[in-house]
């Protein structure tokens, strides 16, 4: 059985011109374009992997709690020395970004063409497989492991540089500071809605229209507000990829004097300790990134479907639950944001802190990054293993014309990679380890950030108690999502 389900699907690429207009247009396009009845969704489980829950839940909670106790007695200076460790790798030639970006733009144009003129089957068309499997799943994990590769393959940077050569006045455009990250937040919510709730986001032609128009709107936004500002605070993919890349082990040092940019190796997550507090819009952006993946898992559980009066064994399709799931997505986001803010508030009260609440909440939010990456890995793992094979085939013959560009067009897609008891057991443990490990690392990063906020180790530890309780609870929730039966 493949990852195909009724009404499944996804989309993904992004930019915007003003604050809410493009997001509304994005949703409108998704609703008006003709929907097909059944497509594969990149986030649907290719297999129902039911994890034995008892000792996983208990062990996960204990591991996160124990990490807090260990960190509470470690001297802050030790964490500072760990965070400062760097190993020089090689210089980076930033001028090559124009070339790599133009190549990425050309590939994007071919993929959009394949969406219009290639196979109508989303498991044979390279556009949905690239967007939902290779980009949204694969590249996110690459960013989180290594660093900001997206900065080199962004399909807007190269065209913008070409435009600035023709029209030099475009180089100095800026986005108003008051806009914050709100454009990216609005666009990310539109993206999440299209991915999780739209009836058929995997329809190749539908996705081609949405992605193509989105690229055009995004390019207009770059022209209007400048590439640097818009990619950092307005374009949701660039914002998301940059944020998760701060966990990666490769750092691009822009302070490397006359030699330009230098690539350096660091320990996972230590770049987050050097980040500045995010404004409210940036904080909510990260919370939305985590809550959207969490809701994607929750919305398919027997629990959620039963809560909404739906027989999970007779799932009626995505169209029937659009309203319910739209409300659910918003509620999960509001609930997670509220609990996070409450945990930070209580922690600051316990520590007797007089710091501005916005500063504490905006800095500690960076500890969410490893949790978001862990959920991304665990939630999409089985679909990636299956749909990644389909992508190898489709990319070799993008227009279903009998081509074999990469020698993989005849590859036999099989489910053996996730079949059998031993394979399932390996996947269970990999997913569970990611959830638990992500939360342990989040506790570590939160402690490092707390030492920047408070003058004593005792105050820093006290401030983290409520946030650690939240992370323990979210660990249990994540492991439960992996173990509970799903439908749809």
Order of alpha helices (4+ residues) and beta strands (2+ residues): beta-alpha-beta-alpha-alpha-beta-alpha-alpha-alpha-alpha-alpha-alpha-alpha-alpha-beta-beta-alpha-alpha-alpha-alpha-alpha-alpha-alpha
